[in-house]
Amino acid sequence: MNLTILDVPSDDLRSVHSDSDEEVVTYPEFNGKVDMVDPVLDVGLKFRSKKEVKPVVKNFSIHNRFEVIFSYNDKNILEGHCKGKKCLWRIWASPLEGDSSWQIISFEWNHNCSRALKNIVYPVVG
């Protein structure tokens, strides 16, 4: 199982140094105008709000030909998984402290079931 929990390769991160010589790590931010056409999900990806996360994950599932179900959805966590009963694909996002932004905190990459969509109707987003 390839479960990744905020394990972003250092090459993918941009660092900025503050006056106190502390390194500040910044994560990539989702840009709906560009990224919604073919979204790429990764641990650490930030969204402006929870309302932005769900349509992006749904759009990702459509592009990758599987159906996503949001099994846990409250003010502190959003968990999505593939509808396939034995499929390992999972994604978790949570809010950032003191901010309305949300971030992908864990992402299970393995998708081990049939990738056929069966009459899924999602609203067009973007």
C-alpha positions as CSV (number, residue, x, y, z in Angstrom):
1,M,0.0,0.0,0.0
2,N,1.4,3.4,-1.0
3,L,-0.2,5.6,1.7
4,T,1.3,9.0,1.7
5,I,0.8,11.4,4.6
6,L,2.2,14.9,3.8
7,D,5.3,13.2,2.4
8,V,5.9,15.7,-0.4
9,P,9.3,15.4,-2.1
10,S,11.5,18.3,-1.2
11,D,12.1,19.0,-4.9
12,D,8.4,19.9,-5.2
13,L,8.4,22.5,-2.4
14,R,9.4,26.1,-2.7
15,S,11.1,27.6,0.3
16,V,11.2,31.2,1.4
17,H,13.5,32.5,4.2
18,S,12.1,35.0,6.7
19,D,14.1,37.6,8.6
20,S,14.5,35.1,11.5
21,D,16.3,32.6,9.2
22,E,13.5,30.1,9.7
23,E,12.6,28.2,6.6
24,V,8.9,28.5,5.6
25,V,7.6,25.8,3.3
26,T,4.8,26.7,0.8
27,Y,2.7,24.1,-0.9
28,P,1.2,24.3,-4.4
29,E,-2.2,26.0,-4.6
30,F,-5.0,24.8,-6.9
31,N,-5.9,27.2,-9.7
32,G,-9.4,26.5,-10.9
33,K,-9.0,28.5,-14.1
34,V,-6.1,26.3,-15.2
35,D,-6.2,23.1,-13.2
36,M,-9.9,22.1,-13.4
37,V,-9.6,20.8,-17.0
38,D,-7.4,17.9,-15.9
39,P,-6.8,18.1,-12.2
40,V,-3.7,16.6,-10.7
41,L,-4.0,15.7,-7.0
42,D,-1.1,15.5,-4.6
43,V,-0.4,15.6,-0.9
44,G,0.0,19.2,0.2
45,L,-2.1,20.7,-2.5
46,K,-4.1,23.7,-1.1
47,F,-7.6,24.8,-2.0
48,R,-9.3,28.1,-1.1
49,S,-12.1,26.4,0.6
50,K,-13.8,23.0,1.2
51,K,-16.4,23.9,-1.5
52,E,-13.5,23.9,-4.0
53,V,-12.1,20.5,-2.9
54,K,-15.1,18.2,-3.7
55,P,-15.7,19.3,-7.3
56,V,-12.0,18.9,-8.0
57,V,-11.9,15.4,-6.6
58,K,-15.1,14.5,-8.5
59,N,-13.5,15.9,-11.7
60,F,-10.3,14.0,-11.1
61,S,-12.4,10.7,-10.7
62,I,-14.2,11.4,-14.0
63,H,-10.9,12.0,-15.9
64,N,-9.6,8.7,-14.4
65,R,-12.8,6.8,-15.0
66,F,-14.0,5.8,-11.6
67,E,-16.7,7.0,-9.2
68,V,-15.7,8.7,-6.0
69,I,-17.8,8.6,-2.8
70,F,-17.4,11.0,0.1
71,S,-17.7,8.7,3.1
72,Y,-16.7,11.3,5.8
73,N,-17.5,14.9,5.4
74,D,-17.6,17.4,8.3
75,K,-15.9,20.6,9.3
76,N,-12.6,19.0,10.1
77,I,-12.1,16.3,7.5
78,L,-13.2,15.2,4.0
79,E,-12.6,11.6,3.0
80,G,-13.2,10.4,-0.4
81,H,-12.8,6.9,-1.8
82,C,-13.4,4.9,-4.9
83,K,-16.8,3.2,-5.1
84,G,-15.2,-0.1,-5.8
85,K,-15.6,-2.3,-2.7
86,K,-12.0,-3.6,-2.7
87,C,-10.3,-0.6,-4.2
88,L,-7.6,1.1,-2.2
89,W,-7.9,4.6,-3.7
90,R,-8.5,7.2,-0.9
91,I,-8.0,10.9,-0.4
92,W,-8.2,13.0,2.8
93,A,-8.3,16.7,3.1
94,S,-8.6,19.0,6.1
95,P,-8.8,22.7,6.9
96,L,-5.6,24.7,7.7
97,E,-5.6,26.3,11.1
98,G,-6.8,29.9,11.3
99,D,-7.7,29.9,7.6
100,S,-10.6,28.9,5.3
101,S,-8.1,27.0,3.1
102,W,-8.2,23.2,2.9
103,Q,-5.3,20.9,2.0
104,I,-4.9,17.3,0.9
105,I,-3.3,15.6,3.9
106,S,-3.2,12.0,2.7
107,F,-3.6,10.3,-0.7
108,E,-3.6,6.6,-1.4
109,W,-2.6,6.3,-5.1
110,N,-3.4,2.7,-5.8
111,H,-6.5,2.2,-7.9
112,N,-7.0,-1.5,-8.3
113,C,-10.5,-1.9,-9.6
114,S,-12.3,-1.6,-12.9
115,R,-12.1,1.9,-14.3
116,A,-15.4,1.9,-16.1
117,L,-18.0,4.6,-15.3
118,K,-21.5,3.3,-15.1
119,N,-24.0,6.1,-15.8
120,I,-22.4,8.6,-13.5
121,V,-23.9,12.0,-13.9
122,Y,-21.9,14.8,-12.3
123,P,-22.6,18.5,-13.0
124,V,-20.2,20.2,-15.3
125,V,-17.7,22.2,-13.2
126,G,-15.4,24.9,-14.5
